Amino acid sequence: MSEERLVPKLRFSGFSDVWESYKIGDISKTYSGGTPSTSKREYYEGDIPFIKSGEICKDKTEHYIDEIAINNSSAKKIKKGDLLLALYGATSGEVAISKIDGAINQAVLKIDNNMDNYFQYNYFLKYKDKIVHKYIQGGQGNLSANIIKKLEFKFPKLDEQKRISQFLLLMDKKIDLLENKLQYYQDFKKYLMQRIFTQNLRFDFDNVKLKNISKINKGKQLNKDDMVETGIFHVLNGGKEPSGYTNAWNTPENTITISEGGNSCGYVNFNTEKFWSGGHCYYLDNLAEKVDGYYLYSYLKFIEPKIMRLRVGSGLPNIQKGDIENIKVKIALPTEQQRISNLLYSTDEKIINIANQKDNFELFKKGLLQQMFV
């Protein structure tokens, strides 16, 4: 490999040395843990967090164990700040800097070397998808310590690693701040909806069936030939996300939809642009004059868990049109609907704005990783 390829495209001033190539196993001590006997209930009455593969990014764990459990099993202790990697399970390939002292099970690998942990953490982030695609989706089934040891990374000297880490840490702190802000407004909206629609705030409501204030329509299934990769209009076919694009539309903007079937059966959405409503999607049309569309969407979103309980069938459940029509909704006076709608809409706009900021920072960081690492 030429020296030119061992120098990143984007670099802090003052650094000019060529990066060195190392296999993780040649420079690291690695170990995974184990699981204390679950038949020994007393093992799980301690105060040591027992970290499973799905918990390496968290500051809390579902289970806690004691010293005796560790001494009588293969569970291994780790410290806050250690570099951890999930070997298998739903989070296989995830990497984290541990937020807590604790102990790990057999699905978690600790990587210990003289390199900067935060630098390595971001290196793994950059290549996570490639690692998962090659070793998990490629037929291996799970990651293993041997696979990770054979991975070849390129490292600068420690002072440059630390400089890169300091910069990326500032980026991550900004993303965390936006995540916390997003969570705050999402919780605030839930609080508002709870207060409004349970009548803790003083509004007068009429209970009516959905069929008495709107027409429930079912979308039309598109042929695969009518789907395009980058069309003008989204295709909603029952899921939370669009299932594709098309150059035609059958449903106008500002329309409420309810998923008819599939894993997202009962999911309520509000679509601000024209779209194609597919065969697994109900959409509400001809709303009564006294009904504000965004108010009705907000109320249906509030009772979404109840709507989801209407699903029938096994495998791929669905919701019958008659059950949707008979959903009871609380309708306030038109002036009150408008007040409620404006309040919730402004909150949603804030949520969308913060979510977009967070996405943009994450994309920006992803682009930086491509240029700051060899």
Secondary structure, 3 states (H helix, E strand, C coil): CCHHHHCCCCCCCCCCCCCEEEEHHHHCEEEECCCCCCCCHHHHCCCEEEECHHHCCCCCCCEEECHHHHHCCCCEEECCCCEEEECCCCCCCCEEECCCCEEECCCEEEEECCCCHHHHHHHHHHHHHHHHHHHCCCCCCCCCHHHHHHCEEEECCHHHHHHHHHHHHHHHHHHHHHHHHHHHHHHHHHHHHHHHHCCCCCCCEEEEEHHHCCEEEECCCCCHHHCECCCCEEEECCCCCCCEEECCCCECCCEEEEECECCCCCCEEEECCCEEECCCEEEEECCCCCCCHHHHHHHHHHCHHHHHCCCECCCCCECCHHHHHCCEEEEECHHHHHHHHHHHHHHHHHHHHHHHHHHHHHHHHHHHHHHHCC
